[in-house]
Amino acid sequence: MAKQDPHADIAKMGFEEALEELKKIVAHLETGEGKLDEAVDTYDRGMRLKQHCEAKLREAQEKIEKISLSGPGGSPKTEPFDAA
């Protein structure tokens, strides 16, 4: 039987939910309490949450930038989205 990924739930999280859990993990790890194996597992989950948050931010940035071809030599450049 295949072992399930204990971090599979992260992919379903929104940015705010993942960030909130990441903050809790950082606070817990900063206390230095607990066993080493648990701390390593917690750190691993924190890294996965961080990567998830970064990906969500990149996705949001891509959605709010527009591409124009008015850069030097007609090369593409991005500009912040202006909803006005």
C-alpha positions as CSV (number, residue, x, y, z in Angstrom):
1,M,0.0,0.0,0.0
2,A,1.4,3.4,-1.0
3,K,2.2,5.8,1.8
4,Q,0.2,9.1,1.7
5,D,2.0,12.4,1.6
6,P,1.5,14.0,5.1
7,H,1.7,17.4,3.4
8,A,-0.8,16.9,0.7
9,D,-3.2,19.3,2.4
10,I,-0.9,22.2,1.8
11,A,-1.8,22.3,-1.9
12,K,-5.4,22.9,-1.0
13,M,-4.6,25.8,1.3
14,G,-5.2,29.5,0.5
15,F,-2.4,31.9,1.0
16,E,-3.7,33.3,4.3
17,E,-4.3,29.9,5.8
18,A,-0.8,28.7,4.9
19,L,0.8,31.8,6.1
20,E,-1.0,31.6,9.5
21,E,0.2,28.0,10.0
22,L,3.7,29.0,8.9
23,K,3.7,31.7,11.6
24,K,2.7,29.2,14.2
25,I,5.4,26.8,13.1
26,V,8.1,29.5,13.3
27,A,6.9,30.5,16.8
28,H,7.0,26.9,18.0
29,L,10.4,26.2,16.5
30,E,11.8,29.4,18.1
31,T,10.9,28.0,21.6
32,G,13.4,25.1,21.1
33,E,11.0,22.8,22.8
34,G,10.2,19.3,21.7
35,K,12.1,16.4,20.3
36,L,14.6,16.7,17.5
37,D,12.7,14.3,15.1
38,E,9.5,16.4,15.7
39,A,11.4,19.6,15.1
40,V,12.8,18.3,11.8
41,D,9.3,17.2,10.6
42,T,7.9,20.6,11.7
43,Y,10.6,22.4,9.9
44,D,10.0,20.4,6.7
45,R,6.3,21.3,6.9
46,G,7.2,24.9,7.4
47,M,9.5,24.9,4.3
48,R,6.7,23.4,2.2
49,L,4.3,26.0,3.5
50,K,6.8,28.7,2.6
51,Q,7.2,27.4,-0.9
52,H,3.4,27.2,-1.2
53,C,3.0,30.9,-0.1
54,E,5.7,32.0,-2.5
55,A,4.0,30.2,-5.4
56,K,0.7,31.8,-4.5
57,L,2.3,35.2,-4.4
58,R,3.9,34.6,-7.9
59,E,0.5,33.5,-9.2
60,A,-1.1,36.7,-7.9
61,Q,1.7,38.8,-9.3
62,E,1.3,37.2,-12.8
63,K,-2.4,37.9,-12.7
64,I,-2.0,41.6,-12.0
65,E,0.9,42.4,-14.4
66,K,0.3,43.2,-18.0
67,I,2.8,42.6,-20.8
68,S,3.7,45.2,-23.3
69,L,6.1,45.2,-26.1
70,S,7.4,48.8,-25.6
71,G,10.6,47.9,-23.8
72,P,14.1,48.6,-25.3
73,G,14.3,47.3,-28.8
74,G,10.6,46.2,-28.7
75,S,11.3,43.6,-26.1
76,P,8.5,42.5,-23.8
77,K,8.2,44.1,-20.4
78,T,5.7,43.9,-17.6
79,E,3.9,46.8,-16.0
80,P,1.7,46.8,-12.9
81,F,-1.9,46.3,-13.6
82,D,-3.9,49.5,-13.5
83,A,-7.7,48.8,-13.0
84,A,-8.5,52.5,-13.6
